[in-house]
């Protein structure tokens, strides 16, 4: 269901950007291969991807409508992504930079942005409490995976040599 919703939202984003029915179908169809692979695994990837697509869709709606209430939806989708996978601090850091650099910085004064931030934290709070009670085991797990991948050479060639 998560992957199907992501495909539909991809088509809706094409519509929001002025795409014809054909463009919407092409966009939705382009999302299907990733959704099939990610959905077949039945891991967090499906819900993480849905969270990314929801955030992108809600952000697009905010930018097109200039309705600050979309910040609440953006906050909820970011909260969902933090529940699914803890390492989205990088996304939030770049999102803040994007808001500051773009015309949407005027929303920093909007109560709706801060409602969205609060909702995101409220959704993530149970996971954060659990992580704290278990010595942030997810960070230890990610460090273990990183060390394993480097040791096995899976990271070779990931970044181009200078």
Wavefront OBJ file of the C-alpha trace (Angstrom):
o trace
v 0.000 0.000 0.000
v 2.858 2.397 0.834
v 4.455 1.882 -2.556
v 1.144 2.227 -4.398
v 0.501 5.518 -2.621
v 3.998 6.705 -3.606
v 3.243 5.935 -7.267
v -0.049 7.852 -7.117
v 1.623 10.818 -5.397
v 4.314 10.872 -8.080
v 1.612 11.229 -10.724
v -0.090 13.935 -8.667
v 3.186 15.854 -8.451
v 3.407 15.813 -12.231
v -0.128 17.215 -12.336
v 0.784 19.944 -9.834
v 3.679 20.922 -12.088
v 1.289 21.334 -15.017
v 1.800 17.941 -16.605
v -0.795 16.500 -18.940
v -2.490 13.173 -18.228
v 0.256 11.520 -20.287
v 2.988 13.235 -18.248
v 1.292 12.099 -15.054
v 1.218 8.505 -16.281
v 4.860 8.667 -17.373
v 5.903 10.043 -13.957
v 3.893 7.422 -12.077
v 5.219 4.662 -14.322
v 8.792 5.829 -13.750
v 8.281 5.323 -10.001
v 7.082 1.729 -10.371
v 10.454 -0.093 -10.723
v 11.806 1.313 -7.461
v 8.499 0.646 -5.750
v 8.460 -2.965 -6.911
v 11.987 -3.618 -5.676
v 11.584 -1.692 -2.432
v 8.156 -3.151 -1.744
v 9.282 -6.706 -2.426
v 11.800 -6.457 0.409
v 9.120 -5.527 2.992
v 11.631 -3.491 4.933
v 11.658 0.086 6.149
v 12.573 1.195 2.613
v 8.914 1.195 1.523
v 7.821 3.515 4.297
v 10.946 5.645 4.061
v 10.306 6.168 0.352
v 6.676 7.033 1.032
v 7.842 9.594 3.576
v 10.173 11.197 1.014
v 7.434 11.320 -1.614
v 4.896 12.718 0.859
v 7.340 15.421 1.933
v 8.057 16.324 -1.693
v 4.348 16.413 -2.563
v 3.422 18.525 0.455
v 6.331 20.882 -0.214
v 5.194 21.273 -3.808
v 1.652 22.045 -2.605
v 3.073 24.648 -0.204
v 5.101 26.317 -2.917
v 2.258 26.314 -5.448
v -0.517 27.457 -3.114
v 1.537 29.624 -0.750
v -0.790 28.293 1.956
v 1.315 27.986 5.135
v -0.983 25.292 6.541
v 0.919 22.813 4.347
v 3.748 23.054 6.900
v 1.674 20.819 9.196
v 1.514 18.122 6.508
v 5.246 18.540 5.810
v 5.937 18.171 9.535
v 3.852 15.010 9.736
v 5.672 13.415 6.805
v 9.063 14.341 8.260
v 7.977 12.859 11.595
v 6.953 9.664 9.799
v 10.363 9.481 8.149
v 12.138 9.904 11.481
v 10.078 7.068 12.950
v 11.031 4.839 10.041
v 14.698 5.779 9.857
v 16.553 7.919 12.371
v 19.260 9.268 10.057
v 17.227 12.050 8.447
v 18.988 14.841 10.299
v 20.929 15.498 7.100
v 17.667 16.045 5.215
v 16.396 18.471 7.829
v 19.666 20.413 7.826
v 19.520 20.850 4.044
v 15.803 21.653 4.184
v 16.477 24.482 6.630
v 19.218 25.790 4.336
v 16.806 25.628 1.400
v 14.138 27.530 3.303
v 16.650 30.194 4.310
v 17.990 30.552 0.758
v 14.648 30.601 -1.036
v 11.654 32.864 -1.051
v 9.868 30.589 1.424
v 11.934 32.049 4.292
v 9.006 34.420 4.797
v 7.253 31.393 6.317
v 9.692 31.422 9.247
v 7.307 33.879 10.910
v 4.301 31.635 10.258
v 2.803 29.769 13.183
v 2.056 26.912 10.743
v 5.756 26.200 10.177
v 6.252 25.865 13.910
v 3.111 23.736 14.253
v 4.654 21.459 11.619
v 7.954 21.308 13.502
v 6.112 20.516 16.734
v 4.034 17.799 15.042
v 7.157 16.259 13.540
v 8.800 16.122 16.962
v 5.622 14.776 18.578
v 5.413 11.959 16.036
v 9.111 11.158 16.520
v 9.071 11.473 20.327
v 8.154 7.829 21.163
v 10.987 6.611 18.935
v 13.405 9.119 20.478
v 12.449 8.001 23.989
v 12.921 4.351 23.010
v 16.299 5.149 21.448
v 17.401 6.971 24.601
v 16.276 4.058 26.782
v 18.321 1.691 24.610
v 21.484 3.815 24.381
v 20.708 4.957 20.820
v 21.156 1.448 19.470
v 20.271 2.556 15.922
v 23.410 4.692 15.763
v 25.494 1.723 16.940
v 23.792 -0.460 14.325
v 24.506 2.053 11.523
v 28.149 2.349 12.610
v 28.440 -1.447 12.542
v 26.980 -1.627 9.032
v 29.289 1.154 7.834
v 32.386 -0.560 9.281
v 31.333 -3.872 7.706
v 30.726 -2.293 4.302
v 34.083 -0.490 4.346
v 35.864 -3.678 5.475
v 34.228 -5.723 2.695
v 34.970 -3.090 0.057
v 31.346 -2.188 -0.596
v 32.210 1.501 -0.261
v 35.051 1.356 -2.797
v 34.442 3.751 -5.628
v 31.469 5.309 -3.873
v 33.073 8.728 -3.958
v 35.171 9.657 -6.986
v 38.884 10.090 -6.396
v 40.231 13.621 -6.744
l 1 2 3 4 5 6 7 8 9 10 11 12 13 14 15 16 17 18 19 20 21 22 23 24 25 26 27 28 29 30 31 32 33 34 35 36 37 38 39 40 41 42 43 44 45 46 47 48 49 50 51 52 53 54 55 56 57 58 59 60 61 62 63 64 65 66 67 68 69 70 71 72 73 74 75 76 77 78 79 80 81 82 83 84 85 86 87 88 89 90 91 92 93 94 95 96 97 98 99 100 101 102 103 104 105 106 107 108 109 110 111 112 113 114 115 116 117 118 119 120 121 122 123 124 125 126 127 128 129 130 131 132 133 134 135 136 137 138 139 140 141 142 143 144 145 146 147 148 149 150 151 152 153 154 155 156 157 158 159 160 161 162
